Every structure is written in C-alpha cells, then in structure tokens.
Amino acid sequence: MKEYRDQIDEIDKEMAKLLLKRLEICGKIAEYKKQNDLPIYDKEREEEVVANAVANGGEMGEYTKTLAHVVIGLSKRYQNEKVQ
C-alpha cells in the first residue's frame, strides 16, 4: 500500500507543478487580454480544451473532462484576479 501511496504523492507533486506552470501562462494571457480589451471567457476555446481532454482521456474521458472543467475554472478565476 505504501508504494502505491508514494506513487500517488509523486503524481500529485507533478500535477501541482503543471498547474502552477499553466496558471503562469494564464497570467500572461490575462495581461494580453487586458491590453487588447478581450474578455476572459472564451466559450470556443473552453470547448476546445474540454474536447481535447476527453479525447486524451480515452476510456477515462469523463474523468479528464471533469478535470478540464476544474482547471478551466481555476484558470478563469486567476485571470480575473490578474486583470483587476
């Protein structure tokens, strides 16, 4: 059991690193949107990200879809904070 939990801990660490990297890029996108008077919400792009998550998830596509929605929500929240 410990071996599995250690593996999960390592995966969680990598996921956190990737999320932070994604949010850093989202901050840059927020600045661009602010400078160009663009809205934070982009329905078409969100649908594209979710579709990619489903496709990349294969038989687990419903789980990756849910993850994509959570990550998108965090990204929008962060972008909104950056532009205010």
Jmol script that loads the backbone (N, CA, C; Angstrom):
load data "model"
ATOM      1  N   MET A   1       0.820  -1.185   0.000  1.00  0.00           N
ATOM      2  CA  MET A   1       0.000   0.000   0.000  1.00  0.00           C
ATOM      3  C   MET A   1       0.872   1.260   0.000  1.00  0.00           C
ATOM      4  N   LYS A   2       1.944   1.265   0.790  1.00  0.00           N
ATOM      5  CA  LYS A   2       2.806   2.432   0.864  1.00  0.00           C
ATOM      6  C   LYS A   2       3.391   2.767  -0.502  1.00  0.00           C
ATOM      7  N   GLU A   3       3.765   1.778  -1.249  1.00  0.00           N
ATOM      8  CA  GLU A   3       4.333   2.005  -2.582  1.00  0.00           C
ATOM      9  C   GLU A   3       3.332   2.729  -3.484  1.00  0.00           C
ATOM     10  N   TYR A   4       2.081   2.323  -3.448  1.00  0.00           N
ATOM     11  CA  TYR A   4       1.050   2.977  -4.250  1.00  0.00           C
ATOM     12  C   TYR A   4       0.839   4.419  -3.791  1.00  0.00           C
ATOM     13  N   ARG A   5       0.801   4.609  -2.494  1.00  0.00           N
ATOM     14  CA  ARG A   5       0.601   5.964  -1.972  1.00  0.00           C
ATOM     15  C   ARG A   5       1.785   6.864  -2.304  1.00  0.00           C
ATOM     16  N   ASP A   6       2.984   6.314  -2.266  1.00  0.00           N
ATOM     17  CA  ASP A   6       4.167   7.078  -2.667  1.00  0.00           C
ATOM     18  C   ASP A   6       4.064   7.498  -4.135  1.00  0.00           C
ATOM     19  N   GLN A   7       3.589   6.590  -4.962  1.00  0.00           N
ATOM     20  CA  GLN A   7       3.405   6.908  -6.384  1.00  0.00           C
ATOM     21  C   GLN A   7       2.376   8.015  -6.560  1.00  0.00           C
ATOM     22  N   ILE A   8       1.283   7.931  -5.824  1.00  0.00           N
ATOM     23  CA  ILE A   8       0.252   8.962  -5.900  1.00  0.00           C
ATOM     24  C   ILE A   8       0.801  10.302  -5.424  1.00  0.00           C
ATOM     25  N   ASP A   9       1.590  10.289  -4.347  1.00  0.00           N
ATOM     26  CA  ASP A   9       2.199  11.530  -3.857  1.00  0.00           C
ATOM     27  C   ASP A   9       3.084  12.164  -4.932  1.00  0.00           C
ATOM     28  N   GLU A  10       3.833  11.352  -5.633  1.00  0.00           N
ATOM     29  CA  GLU A  10       4.700  11.858  -6.698  1.00  0.00           C
ATOM     30  C   GLU A  10       3.873  12.425  -7.853  1.00  0.00           C
ATOM     31  N   ILE A  11       2.817  11.745  -8.213  1.00  0.00           N
ATOM     32  CA  ILE A  11       1.923  12.235  -9.272  1.00  0.00           C
ATOM     33  C   ILE A  11       1.293  13.559  -8.845  1.00  0.00           C
ATOM     34  N   ASP A  12       0.836  13.636  -7.596  1.00  0.00           N
ATOM     35  CA  ASP A  12       0.236  14.875  -7.095  1.00  0.00           C
ATOM     36  C   ASP A  12       1.235  16.027  -7.157  1.00  0.00           C
ATOM     37  N   LYS A  13       2.486  15.755  -6.834  1.00  0.00           N
ATOM     38  CA  LYS A  13       3.524  16.783  -6.894  1.00  0.00           C
ATOM     39  C   LYS A  13       3.702  17.270  -8.339  1.00  0.00           C
ATOM     40  N   GLU A  14       3.733  16.351  -9.269  1.00  0.00           N
ATOM     41  CA  GLU A  14       3.878  16.720 -10.684  1.00  0.00           C
ATOM     42  C   GLU A  14       2.655  17.491 -11.181  1.00  0.00           C
ATOM     43  N   MET A  15       1.464  17.075 -10.745  1.00  0.00           N
ATOM     44  CA  MET A  15       0.247  17.784 -11.140  1.00  0.00           C
ATOM     45  C   MET A  15       0.259  19.211 -10.620  1.00  0.00           C
ATOM     46  N   ALA A  16       0.725  19.400  -9.386  1.00  0.00           N
ATOM     47  CA  ALA A  16       0.801  20.751  -8.817  1.00  0.00           C
ATOM     48  C   ALA A  16       1.774  21.604  -9.623  1.00  0.00           C
ATOM     49  N   LYS A  17       2.921  21.051  -9.988  1.00  0.00           N
ATOM     50  CA  LYS A  17       3.895  21.784 -10.799  1.00  0.00           C
ATOM     51  C   LYS A  17       3.287  22.190 -12.134  1.00  0.00           C
ATOM     52  N   LEU A  18       2.573  21.263 -12.762  1.00  0.00           N
ATOM     53  CA  LEU A  18       1.954  21.559 -14.060  1.00  0.00           C
ATOM     54  C   LEU A  18       0.856  22.606 -13.923  1.00  0.00           C
ATOM     55  N   LEU A  19       0.084  22.537 -12.857  1.00  0.00           N
ATOM     56  CA  LEU A  19      -0.962  23.535 -12.638  1.00  0.00           C
ATOM     57  C   LEU A  19      -0.341  24.919 -12.459  1.00  0.00           C
ATOM     58  N   LEU A  20       0.725  25.001 -11.668  1.00  0.00           N
ATOM     59  CA  LEU A  20       1.384  26.288 -11.468  1.00  0.00           C
ATOM     60  C   LEU A  20       1.949  26.832 -12.779  1.00  0.00           C
ATOM     61  N   LYS A  21       2.504  25.965 -13.583  1.00  0.00           N
ATOM     62  CA  LYS A  21       3.021  26.374 -14.891  1.00  0.00           C
ATOM     63  C   LYS A  21       1.880  26.870 -15.778  1.00  0.00           C
ATOM     64  N   ARG A  22       0.750  26.163 -15.743  1.00  0.00           N
ATOM     65  CA  ARG A  22      -0.410  26.570 -16.543  1.00  0.00           C
ATOM     66  C   ARG A  22      -0.924  27.933 -16.089  1.00  0.00           C
ATOM     67  N   LEU A  23      -1.011  28.127 -14.767  1.00  0.00           N
ATOM     68  CA  LEU A  23      -1.504  29.398 -14.249  1.00  0.00           C
ATOM     69  C   LEU A  23      -0.554  30.544 -14.595  1.00  0.00           C
ATOM     70  N   GLU A  24       0.741  30.265 -14.605  1.00  0.00           N
ATOM     71  CA  GLU A  24       1.707  31.296 -15.002  1.00  0.00           C
ATOM     72  C   GLU A  24       1.432  31.749 -16.439  1.00  0.00           C
ATOM     73  N   ILE A  25       1.191  30.804 -17.314  1.00  0.00           N
ATOM     74  CA  ILE A  25       0.874  31.133 -18.711  1.00  0.00           C
ATOM     75  C   ILE A  25      -0.472  31.841 -18.786  1.00  0.00           C
ATOM     76  N   CYS A  26      -1.439  31.396 -17.985  1.00  0.00           N
ATOM     77  CA  CYS A  26      -2.748  32.061 -17.961  1.00  0.00           C
ATOM     78  C   CYS A  26      -2.620  33.514 -17.515  1.00  0.00           C
ATOM     79  N   GLY A  27      -1.699  33.783 -16.616  1.00  0.00           N
ATOM     80  CA  GLY A  27      -1.459  35.162 -16.196  1.00  0.00           C
ATOM     81  C   GLY A  27      -0.977  36.015 -17.358  1.00  0.00           C
ATOM     82  N   LYS A  28      -0.122  35.449 -18.188  1.00  0.00           N
ATOM     83  CA  LYS A  28       0.364  36.166 -19.369  1.00  0.00           C
ATOM     84  C   LYS A  28      -0.773  36.397 -20.360  1.00  0.00           C
ATOM     85  N   ILE A  29      -1.619  35.394 -20.501  1.00  0.00           N
ATOM     86  CA  ILE A  29      -2.777  35.529 -21.383  1.00  0.00           C
ATOM     87  C   ILE A  29      -3.715  36.612 -20.849  1.00  0.00           C
ATOM     88  N   ALA A  30      -3.893  36.648 -19.528  1.00  0.00           N
ATOM     89  CA  ALA A  30      -4.755  37.674 -18.914  1.00  0.00           C
ATOM     90  C   ALA A  30      -4.233  39.070 -19.218  1.00  0.00           C
ATOM     91  N   GLU A  31      -2.926  39.244 -19.119  1.00  0.00           N
ATOM     92  CA  GLU A  31      -2.334  40.552 -19.435  1.00  0.00           C
ATOM     93  C   GLU A  31      -2.588  40.919 -20.897  1.00  0.00           C
ATOM     94  N   TYR A  32      -2.437  39.957 -21.784  1.00  0.00           N
ATOM     95  CA  TYR A  32      -2.693  40.197 -23.203  1.00  0.00           C
ATOM     96  C   TYR A  32      -4.148  40.587 -23.425  1.00  0.00           C
ATOM     97  N   LYS A  33      -5.041  39.844 -22.788  1.00  0.00           N
ATOM     98  CA  LYS A  33      -6.465  40.135 -22.931  1.00  0.00           C
ATOM     99  C   LYS A  33      -6.792  41.521 -22.398  1.00  0.00           C
ATOM    100  N   LYS A  34      -6.180  41.876 -21.275  1.00  0.00           N
ATOM    101  CA  LYS A  34      -6.417  43.190 -20.687  1.00  0.00           C
ATOM    102  C   LYS A  34      -5.921  44.294 -21.623  1.00  0.00           C
ATOM    103  N   GLN A  35      -4.726  44.137 -22.155  1.00  0.00           N
ATOM    104  CA  GLN A  35      -4.150  45.140 -23.043  1.00  0.00           C
ATOM    105  C   GLN A  35      -4.932  45.275 -24.346  1.00  0.00           C
ATOM    106  N   ASN A  36      -5.580  44.191 -24.763  1.00  0.00           N
ATOM    107  CA  ASN A  36      -6.310  44.192 -26.029  1.00  0.00           C
ATOM    108  C   ASN A  36      -7.821  44.217 -25.841  1.00  0.00           C
ATOM    109  N   ASP A  37      -8.240  44.531 -24.609  1.00  0.00           N
ATOM    110  CA  ASP A  37      -9.658  44.662 -24.273  1.00  0.00           C
ATOM    111  C   ASP A  37     -10.464  43.429 -24.714  1.00  0.00           C
ATOM    112  N   LEU A  38      -9.943  42.253 -24.379  1.00  0.00           N
ATOM    113  CA  LEU A  38     -10.615  40.999 -24.709  1.00  0.00           C
ATOM    114  C   LEU A  38     -11.225  40.404 -23.440  1.00  0.00           C
ATOM    115  N   PRO A  39     -12.327  39.700 -23.562  1.00  0.00           N
ATOM    116  CA  PRO A  39     -12.940  39.089 -22.371  1.00  0.00           C
ATOM    117  C   PRO A  39     -12.129  37.888 -21.885  1.00  0.00           C
ATOM    118  N   ILE A  40     -12.215  37.616 -20.603  1.00  0.00           N
ATOM    119  CA  ILE A  40     -11.550  36.437 -20.042  1.00  0.00           C
ATOM    120  C   ILE A  40     -12.208  35.170 -20.584  1.00  0.00           C
ATOM    121  N   TYR A  41     -13.529  35.169 -20.608  1.00  0.00           N
ATOM    122  CA  TYR A  41     -14.273  33.984 -21.040  1.00  0.00           C
ATOM    123  C   TYR A  41     -14.243  33.843 -22.557  1.00  0.00           C
ATOM    124  N   ASP A  42     -13.823  32.678 -23.015  1.00  0.00           N
ATOM    125  CA  ASP A  42     -13.791  32.363 -24.445  1.00  0.00           C
ATOM    126  C   ASP A  42     -14.430  30.990 -24.618  1.00  0.00           C
ATOM    127  N   LYS A  43     -15.729  30.995 -24.881  1.00  0.00           N
ATOM    128  CA  LYS A  43     -16.502  29.752 -24.956  1.00  0.00           C
ATOM    129  C   LYS A  43     -15.909  28.765 -25.948  1.00  0.00           C
ATOM    130  N   GLU A  44     -15.530  29.248 -27.103  1.00  0.00           N
ATOM    131  CA  GLU A  44     -14.983  28.368 -28.141  1.00  0.00           C
ATOM    132  C   GLU A  44     -13.701  27.681 -27.669  1.00  0.00           C
ATOM    133  N   ARG A  45     -12.822  28.443 -27.025  1.00  0.00           N
ATOM    134  CA  ARG A  45     -11.566  27.871 -26.532  1.00  0.00           C
ATOM    135  C   ARG A  45     -11.824  26.867 -25.418  1.00  0.00           C
ATOM    136  N   GLU A  46     -12.751  27.178 -24.527  1.00  0.00           N
ATOM    137  CA  GLU A  46     -13.075  26.243 -23.456  1.00  0.00           C
ATOM    138  C   GLU A  46     -13.595  24.925 -24.013  1.00  0.00           C
ATOM    139  N   GLU A  47     -14.468  25.010 -25.000  1.00  0.00           N
ATOM    140  CA  GLU A  47     -14.995  23.796 -25.618  1.00  0.00           C
ATOM    141  C   GLU A  47     -13.871  22.988 -26.263  1.00  0.00           C
ATOM    142  N   GLU A  48     -12.916  23.673 -26.864  1.00  0.00           N
ATOM    143  CA  GLU A  48     -11.770  23.000 -27.480  1.00  0.00           C
ATOM    144  C   GLU A  48     -10.917  22.287 -26.420  1.00  0.00           C
ATOM    145  N   VAL A  49     -10.661  22.963 -25.299  1.00  0.00           N
ATOM    146  CA  VAL A  49      -9.862  22.368 -24.221  1.00  0.00           C
ATOM    147  C   VAL A  49     -10.565  21.143 -23.650  1.00  0.00           C
ATOM    148  N   VAL A  50     -11.861  21.246 -23.432  1.00  0.00           N
ATOM    149  CA  VAL A  50     -12.626  20.113 -22.892  1.00  0.00           C
ATOM    150  C   VAL A  50     -12.638  18.954 -23.882  1.00  0.00           C
ATOM    151  N   ALA A  51     -12.847  19.244 -25.158  1.00  0.00           N
ATOM    152  CA  ALA A  51     -12.845  18.190 -26.170  1.00  0.00           C
ATOM    153  C   ALA A  51     -11.486  17.493 -26.221  1.00  0.00           C
ATOM    154  N   ASN A  52     -10.412  18.264 -26.115  1.00  0.00           N
ATOM    155  CA  ASN A  52      -9.073  17.667 -26.092  1.00  0.00           C
ATOM    156  C   ASN A  52      -8.896  16.770 -24.878  1.00  0.00           C
ATOM    157  N   ALA A  53      -9.396  17.217 -23.732  1.00  0.00           N
ATOM    158  CA  ALA A  53      -9.279  16.426 -22.509  1.00  0.00           C
ATOM    159  C   ALA A  53     -10.025  15.106 -22.643  1.00  0.00           C
ATOM    160  N   VAL A  54     -11.199  15.155 -23.226  1.00  0.00           N
ATOM    161  CA  VAL A  54     -11.983  13.933 -23.433  1.00  0.00           C
ATOM    162  C   VAL A  54     -11.242  12.993 -24.379  1.00  0.00           C
ATOM    163  N   ALA A  55     -10.736  13.537 -25.471  1.00  0.00           N
ATOM    164  CA  ALA A  55     -10.012  12.722 -26.454  1.00  0.00           C
ATOM    165  C   ALA A  55      -8.749  12.122 -25.846  1.00  0.00           C
ATOM    166  N   ASN A  56      -8.037  12.906 -25.061  1.00  0.00           N
ATOM    167  CA  ASN A  56      -6.806  12.419 -24.439  1.00  0.00           C
ATOM    168  C   ASN A  56      -7.072  11.412 -23.329  1.00  0.00           C
ATOM    169  N   GLY A  57      -8.275  11.429 -22.798  1.00  0.00           N
ATOM    170  CA  GLY A  57      -8.617  10.543 -21.692  1.00  0.00           C
ATOM    171  C   GLY A  57      -9.018   9.143 -22.109  1.00  0.00           C
ATOM    172  N   GLY A  58      -9.239   8.957 -23.406  1.00  0.00           N
ATOM    173  CA  GLY A  58      -9.634   7.623 -23.873  1.00  0.00           C
ATOM    174  C   GLY A  58     -10.857   7.113 -23.136  1.00  0.00           C
ATOM    175  N   GLU A  59     -10.742   5.900 -22.605  1.00  0.00           N
ATOM    176  CA  GLU A  59     -11.890   5.310 -21.905  1.00  0.00           C
ATOM    177  C   GLU A  59     -12.184   6.005 -20.578  1.00  0.00           C
ATOM    178  N   MET A  60     -11.270   6.825 -20.128  1.00  0.00           N
ATOM    179  CA  MET A  60     -11.472   7.600 -18.901  1.00  0.00           C
ATOM    180  C   MET A  60     -11.849   9.044 -19.228  1.00  0.00           C
ATOM    181  N   GLY A  61     -12.346   9.275 -20.423  1.00  0.00           N
ATOM    182  CA  GLY A  61     -12.645  10.612 -20.918  1.00  0.00           C
ATOM    183  C   GLY A  61     -13.570  11.424 -20.032  1.00  0.00           C
ATOM    184  N   GLU A  62     -14.512  10.786 -19.382  1.00  0.00           N
ATOM    185  CA  GLU A  62     -15.426  11.533 -18.498  1.00  0.00           C
ATOM    186  C   GLU A  62     -14.674  12.116 -17.302  1.00  0.00           C
ATOM    187  N   TYR A  63     -13.648  11.410 -16.846  1.00  0.00           N
ATOM    188  CA  TYR A  63     -12.854  11.911 -15.724  1.00  0.00           C
ATOM    189  C   TYR A  63     -11.958  13.064 -16.164  1.00  0.00           C
ATOM    190  N   THR A  64     -11.350  12.931 -17.336  1.00  0.00           N
ATOM    191  CA  THR A  64     -10.499  14.014 -17.816  1.00  0.00           C
ATOM    192  C   THR A  64     -11.336  15.225 -18.196  1.00  0.00           C
ATOM    193  N   LYS A  65     -12.576  14.997 -18.609  1.00  0.00           N
ATOM    194  CA  LYS A  65     -13.494  16.111 -18.883  1.00  0.00           C
ATOM    195  C   LYS A  65     -13.761  16.889 -17.599  1.00  0.00           C
ATOM    196  N   THR A  66     -14.037  16.178 -16.525  1.00  0.00           N
ATOM    197  CA  THR A  66     -14.281  16.832 -15.238  1.00  0.00           C
ATOM    198  C   THR A  66     -13.044  17.598 -14.783  1.00  0.00           C
ATOM    199  N   LEU A  67     -11.880  16.991 -14.924  1.00  0.00           N
ATOM    200  CA  LEU A  67     -10.637  17.666 -14.557  1.00  0.00           C
ATOM    201  C   LEU A  67     -10.455  18.936 -15.379  1.00  0.00           C
ATOM    202  N   ALA A  68     -10.742  18.863 -16.664  1.00  0.00           N
ATOM    203  CA  ALA A  68     -10.604  20.038 -17.531  1.00  0.00           C
ATOM    204  C   ALA A  68     -11.502  21.175 -17.052  1.00  0.00           C
ATOM    205  N   HIS A  69     -12.731  20.858 -16.662  1.00  0.00           N
ATOM    206  CA  HIS A  69     -13.648  21.897 -16.173  1.00  0.00           C
ATOM    207  C   HIS A  69     -13.112  22.544 -14.894  1.00  0.00           C
ATOM    208  N   VAL A  70     -12.540  21.742 -14.005  1.00  0.00           N
ATOM    209  CA  VAL A  70     -11.975  22.289 -12.766  1.00  0.00           C
ATOM    210  C   VAL A  70     -10.788  23.198 -13.087  1.00  0.00           C
ATOM    211  N   VAL A  71      -9.900  22.736 -13.953  1.00  0.00           N
ATOM    212  CA  VAL A  71      -8.714  23.514 -14.306  1.00  0.00           C
ATOM    213  C   VAL A  71      -9.107  24.802 -15.024  1.00  0.00           C
ATOM    214  N   ILE A  72     -10.075  24.720 -15.911  1.00  0.00           N
ATOM    215  CA  ILE A  72     -10.554  25.916 -16.611  1.00  0.00           C
ATOM    216  C   ILE A  72     -11.126  26.921 -15.605  1.00  0.00           C
ATOM    217  N   GLY A  73     -11.898  26.422 -14.648  1.00  0.00           N
ATOM    218  CA  GLY A  73     -12.456  27.302 -13.630  1.00  0.00           C
ATOM    219  C   GLY A  73     -11.373  28.005 -12.826  1.00  0.00           C
ATOM    220  N   LEU A  74     -10.339  27.273 -12.440  1.00  0.00           N
ATOM    221  CA  LEU A  74      -9.223  27.884 -11.710  1.00  0.00           C
ATOM    222  C   LEU A  74      -8.495  28.903 -12.577  1.00  0.00           C
ATOM    223  N   SER A  75      -8.325  28.570 -13.835  1.00  0.00           N
ATOM    224  CA  SER A  75      -7.631  29.472 -14.757  1.00  0.00           C
ATOM    225  C   SER A  75      -8.401  30.769 -14.955  1.00  0.00           C
ATOM    226  N   LYS A  76      -9.709  30.672 -15.116  1.00  0.00           N
ATOM    227  CA  LYS A  76     -10.528  31.890 -15.271  1.00  0.00           C
ATOM    228  C   LYS A  76     -10.492  32.730 -14.006  1.00  0.00           C
ATOM    229  N   ARG A  77     -10.568  32.074 -12.870  1.00  0.00           N
ATOM    230  CA  ARG A  77     -10.502  32.793 -11.594  1.00  0.00           C
ATOM    231  C   ARG A  77      -9.181  33.546 -11.479  1.00  0.00           C
ATOM    232  N   TYR A  78      -8.088  32.884 -11.817  1.00  0.00           N
ATOM    233  CA  TYR A  78      -6.775  33.503 -11.739  1.00  0.00           C
ATOM    234  C   TYR A  78      -6.667  34.664 -12.722  1.00  0.00           C
ATOM    235  N   GLN A  79      -7.170  34.467 -13.936  1.00  0.00           N
ATOM    236  CA  GLN A  79      -7.120  35.553 -14.929  1.00  0.00           C
ATOM    237  C   GLN A  79      -7.937  36.746 -14.462  1.00  0.00           C
ATOM    238  N   ASN A  80      -9.105  36.497 -13.898  1.00  0.00           N
ATOM    239  CA  ASN A  80      -9.931  37.590 -13.391  1.00  0.00           C
ATOM    240  C   ASN A  80      -9.212  38.362 -12.285  1.00  0.00           C
ATOM    241  N   GLU A  81      -8.526  37.651 -11.412  1.00  0.00           N
ATOM    242  CA  GLU A  81      -7.764  38.317 -10.347  1.00  0.00           C
ATOM    243  C   GLU A  81      -6.626  39.152 -10.943  1.00  0.00           C
ATOM    244  N   LYS A  82      -5.995  38.656 -12.000  1.00  0.00           N
ATOM    245  CA  LYS A  82      -4.867  39.365 -12.611  1.00  0.00           C
ATOM    246  C   LYS A  82      -5.290  40.664 -13.300  1.00  0.00           C
ATOM    247  N   VAL A  83      -6.481  40.691 -13.874  1.00  0.00           N
ATOM    248  CA  VAL A  83      -6.897  41.871 -14.616  1.00  0.00           C
ATOM    249  C   VAL A  83      -7.542  42.935 -13.734  1.00  0.00           C
ATOM    250  N   GLN A  84      -7.834  42.598 -12.491  1.00  0.00           N
ATOM    251  CA  GLN A  84      -8.464  43.574 -11.592  1.00  0.00           C
ATOM    252  C   GLN A  84      -7.452  44.364 -10.822  1.00  0.00           C
TER     253      GLN A  84
END
end "model"
wireframe off; spacefill off
backbone 0.3
color backbone group
